[in-house]
Amino acid sequence: MSADRPELYIVAGPSGAGKSSIFNSSENEHLRYIDRFNIDDRLAQLNNGSYRDIPNELRPQANRELAEFIKAHIGNRRSFSTETTLRHPAMLNVTERAADSGFETRFTYVAAENADIHIKRVQERAIRGGHSAPPEVIRSIYEESTSRVPRVLELAEQGKISSLRIYDNTGREPVLQIRVEEGYVIDVSRQIAPWIDRTLANSKYAVPELQQARGGLLSEIDLEQQQGRRLEPLHQALSLEDAQQFKWAAQTGSIQSYRHPETGKHIHIDSISGQFYNQQRNPISQQAALAHAMPSGHDHALDQGYGYSR
């Protein structure tokens, strides 16, 4: 932390991600010397020291206290830290406010491969006397939280997050996956966690683009080039006439999905092998894929030597 700039440190991730473990790691020992607000700990204090069966009526008070804590620290330019599930975007707004007020903003995001892992960890924590939540709530938090990771990267690109680290905590200990400093992509793991690949696949920050941008600025990711790469499997597999009728829709791993605007139906092509798939991810022929997605009676160009023959 620079002598003349206050610091905001946020650790974010779904319930059971391991946020407290990262906070208490030796790497973050300096955080012991700055003010910290942990809303779960505060709720336990309000509940006579117990994390169990916390009444819902205590939450508005804890939320008000957190808001007052943040407002006072930003207003007084005083360093602070906190945790968030990132279920809601409120803490991203706090990050922007702090950055605009001259804070050095450090953001760590951590999650595991799926919601079931988080549910199991929270249940184990509850047995030890820690705070808990119903499985359906944890599952919802997981989906909402991970969906905000592209926005976190966008804030790093905009300079609102000075230092960003994204960890996968599926195994025994967190593994650094993505690191961005002052807008520069410092590191992207060559063995990226599948949940990160899925989360970023349909954003500007898809993993192949991040890996290609390593050493450069996030802002230098070329959207036009990215779109070209996404459309390449379509143009390799189909005639120009047929390919022009589809719009790129999504990416799942190496499979690109394209939507026909008139029928609303999709074709799915593996960008590595050129294999077509149906919605159930079963291999199908090119002819079957086009018959499914094209308007009925459309005479599409097949068996004319275009691209892959399936």
N, C-alpha and C positions, 0 to 999 in steps of 0.2 A: 504493500500500500504506500503510495507516495505521501510525503509529509503534508502537502497542501491540499490533497483531495480526500474527502471522506469516502468510505467504501460501503457498498451494499453487497451483501453476499446472500444469495438465495439457493437453497437446495430444493428441487422440485421432483415430483414423481408420484405415482399412484400409491395408495395405502399398501404397506408391506414391501415397498421397493428397496428399503435399506437407507433411507435418507438420514436417519439419526446416526447410523454407522459411519457414513461419509462425514457428517458434521464432526463426529468425535474421533476421526482418524488422526494419526500423527501429522499427516500432511497439512491438516487444517488446525493445528494447535493454536495458531495465532487468533483464531476466532473466539477463544476463551476470554480474550481481553476486550472484546467489543460487545455491546448490548445485543441481547437475543430475545426474541419472542417466539415461543412455541405454543401454538394455540391448544394442542392436545394437553400439554403440561398445565396450561392455565385452566382448562376445563376440569382437570383432575383436582387442582387446588380448590376450585369453586365447589367441587363435589366431595369435600372433606378428605382430600388426598387420594381418592379412588378413581381409577380409570374405568371401572365397571359401572354399567347402568347409569350413564351420565344423562340427566334429564334434558330434553330438547330446549326447555326454557332457559337453560344456562348459556346456550350458544349465542344468542343475540348480545349478551353482556360481553362475552369473550371476543366476539367480532368487533364490538365497539372499542374495546380496549386495544385490540390490534390496530384498528384504524387510527386511533389517537396516538399510539406508539409510533406508527409510520409517519403520520403528519408532523409530530413533534421532532422526530429525528431528521426528516428531510428539511423541515423549516430551520432547524438549528445546525444543519450541515454536520450531523454527528453520525459516525459509522454505526451500522447495525446489521443484523442477520436474522433470517427467518426461514421457515419451511412452508411448503405448500404442495397440495396434491395436484395443483393446476387443473382441477376440475372446472374451475371458472377462470376467466381471463383477468380477474382483478389484479393479480400479482404481476402480470405482464404490464398492466397500466402503471403499477407502482414502479416497475423497472424503468419505464419511459420517463416518468416524472423525476425519478432520482437522477437519471442520466442528464436530463435537461437542466437539473439543478447543480450539475457539476460533479456528481458522484462517479467514482470508478465502480462499475457494475460487474459483478462476477456471478455467473449463473451456472449451476450444475444440474443436469437432468439425469435421472436414473430410473430404470424400469427393467422388468424381466420379460421373458418370451411371451407369456400369456397371463390372462387374469387368474387362471386356476392356481398358478404359483403364488400369486399375491394373496389369494384367498387362504391358501394353506398356511402361509407365513403369518397372516393376521390371526388365524385360529390358534396357531402355536403361541403367538404373543399373548393372546387373551388367557390361555392356560397359565402363563407365567405371571398374570396379573396386569398385563398391559391393556391398552385401549383396543377395542374391537369394532366391527361393523358387520352387518348382514352380507352374505355372499353376493346378493343381487346388487347391493349398493357398491361393493368393491368392484364388481364387474363393470358397472356403469362408470365409475370413477376412472377405471383403467382405459376404457374406450375414449372418454372425453379428454382425459389427460394426454394420452399419446397423440391424439389428433391435433394437439396444439404445438407439437414439436416443430413443424414447418414454420409456424409463426415465431417461435424462439429463434430459429435460424435467420428469419427475416430481420428480427431486431438486431441480431449480431451483424448482419450485412449493413444495416442502417447506422451502426455505431452506437446503438442504445445499450447493447451488451458489450462490455469491454473484453471480457474473457468468458468463453463458453466451453464447457466440457459435457459430453454426453456419454454415459456409461451403460453397459449391459450388466445386469446383476442376476443373470439366470443361474450362474454357478455358485461356487463357494465364496467368491469375492468379486467386487466390481471390476470390470474390464473396460478401459477407456476405448471408445469407438470413434468419436469425433472431437477434435479440438480446434477452436477458432479463437484467434487473438487479434484484437483491433481490426476485425474484418478479414483477416488473412486465414485461409484454411491451412493450419499447421500440420494436422494429422487426420487421416481417415484409415481406419483399420482395413487390412486386406481380407480379414475374416469378419465382415460386418454381421452383426446379429440379425437374424431374419425379421424380428419385429421392427427394427429400424428400417430395413429395406422396404417392408410393407408400408410403414408409416410415411415414408418420404417418396414412395414410388410415383405418386401422381402430382408431385409438387415440382417447383423449380429446382429443388435441392435433392433430386433423385440421386441415389448413391453413385451411379456411374459418373454423373456430372461432378459430384463432390470429389471423387477420386481423381478425376481429370484436372480439377481446379487446385489440387494440393500444391501449396507453395504460392498460390496467387490469391486474389481477392474473391470473396463470394460474389461481389457485384460484377465480376468478369465472366460469370457463367453465361454462355451465349444461348439465349432462348431459341433463336432461329436454328442454330445447330442442333439443339436438343430436340426440337420438333422434327427436324430432318431425320435424326436417328430413330425417332419413334415411328416415323412413316416408312422407313426403309423396308422393313419386312413386308408391308402391304404392297409396295411397288415391286418388290422382288417376286412376290407370289402371284400377283394378278396382272392382267392387262391394264394399261393406263386408263382405258375407258371404265373398267370395273373399279379400279382403285380410287378414281376420282369421286365415286359415289359414296365413299365412306369417310367418316371423321374419326380421328383418334379419340378414344374414350378413357382408357386406363391402362396401367401396367401392373402385372402381378408376377414378380420374379422376372423370368425371361419372356413371359407371354404378354404380347401386346393385344389389346382389345380395341376394336373399331366398330362404330355404330353407323347404321344406315339411317339418315334423318327421316326418310319417308316411312319406313316400317318400324323404326325404333328398335330393331333387332341388331345383334352383334355377331361379329366373327372374331375368333381368337386365334392368333398365330404365334408360334414359338419363334422368337427372333434369332435363335441359334440354329435350329434344325429346319425351320419352315413348316413344321407340322401344324395342321389345323386341329382345333379342339372344339368340343361343344361346351355348353355351360357347366356340365358335370365334370369337365376336364378329361373327357375320354377322347382319344384320337379319332378324327373323322376325315373324310376326303374333302378336297377343295370343292368338289361339286356339291357335296352335302352341305357344306358351310354356306355356300352362296345360295343354294336352294332355300335354306332356312332364313337367310337375312334379306335377300333381294325381294322386290315386289313380285307377286305371282305373275307368271307369263313373261318375265323379263328374260331376254335372250342374252345371257352373259357369255363372254369369250372364254371358252375352255378348249383344252387340247390343241392350243395353237403355239405351243413352245414357250409360253410365258412363265418365267420363274420356276417354282418348284412344281413337280408333277406328283400330285397326291391322289 
